[in-house]
Amino acid sequence: MMGERTVMQEALFYSFRIEEHVPGDHLLRSIDRFVDLSGIREHLKPFYSAMGRPSIDPELMIRMLIVGYCMGIRSERRLCEEVHLNLAYRWFCRLDLDGAVPDHSTFSKNRHGRFRDSDLLRKLFELTVERCMAEGLVGAEGFAVDASLIRADVHRQRSVPGEEGLPPEASGRAVAEYLEVLDDAAFGGSTPVTPKRINLTDPASRWTAATRERAFYAYSTNYLIDLDHAVIVDVEATTAIRQAEVLAQRRMIERTQERFGLWPEKLVADTAYGSAPNLAWLVEERGIEPHIPVFEKSARNDGTFARSDFTYDHEDDSYICPAGNRLRRSNRNFSTPRSGIDKDGSIRYRARQQDCQTCTLRQRCTPNMPARKVTRSVYEGARDLTREITASDAYRVSSRQRKKVEMLFAHLKRILKLDRVRLRGPNGTKDEFHLAAAAQNLRKLVKMKPIPGLAPA
């Protein structure tokens, strides 16, 4: 028998519980077990007035932001629409059917005001790290660090040459934030090199051609992860240059040690972190084994002897060339002793001219100079230790483990849709990176600690 369409009729009363309509295996139901925002109100209390109309509950806004970043909803306007329509989102945000959803402009006001002044989003990220530690997902035996470029929300053509500097008429929140961080090594003070171009909309973003794509303006998101389960233990936003990324690595290690008491035995990274000063900082100041390829500039492609062909004598503090002659810091005795250390932290060892002139290997060693010179870093001890590590079997294992942080960046851009920042300026970028890292940690908790009785996804 063919049924007839039932015409909707208004009822006087409904018995409806959102809880019953959220599937047991829904992602947000699993995430909700690990979200405890009970301390948010107390943390924000100094930033609210004791008088006036009650504000929108800050916990509601934080829960909505978690929904947005966990589900890849980047637009705040669309996020408000989705929470209004989606029962699972309403359930997670503790809204009933007639609960009012905040206007999208409320997020902007709080992000640029109370949330930023109180460093709330940083605290939210740290809460996820503490929960991962409590669940036993952080072993702290080894960390990995890397950085990834995230496009800035700017127009390529709205820029000026770097040597001209920012014009006086440039204005806006992002411009003001850029001027505030000019001395911060993570942004303006990373390098004395003048940028090729400065964007007028977001001057803190950096013009980069580091990828195979067409050059673009970008920021760098820096991750420090634990190698056991790829939990993000710290995140830092910087300008898109290598010097800033190395500084971010130091900041994250120091902050992780101070905030969580995590002291890793080893750090895994790529060649960008293999500079001599950085390796010395890891080995001598932090006692961390660097599983990092040494950044070398001594290799030669003209067939002549490289520095690796010379043997260093620790007791005599000299190099022995392939012909058996010695290269010393100085072949003269000065009345006033000289350190022999250049401004870049290098020590030059020189052969005697008469030794090179009569040497049978001169054409393979120094055909165009009267005598051969070899440079050695003041941090060469740390570099030698790192070279020994990179020749070990443990390093080959570490090289495979380093892919974990690269997979997190792929997840960030493809699943969470953060391949381009929406907020401008250093502060807005920090907010986005903190929220994205918090969302990734929450999703990691769901994967590693599924609801009992449910098969993991």
Order of alpha helices (4+ residues) and beta strands (2+ residues): alpha-alpha-alpha-alpha-alpha-alpha-alpha-alpha-beta-beta-alpha-beta-beta-beta-beta-alpha-beta-alpha-beta-beta-beta-beta-beta-alpha-alpha-beta-alpha-alpha-alpha-alpha
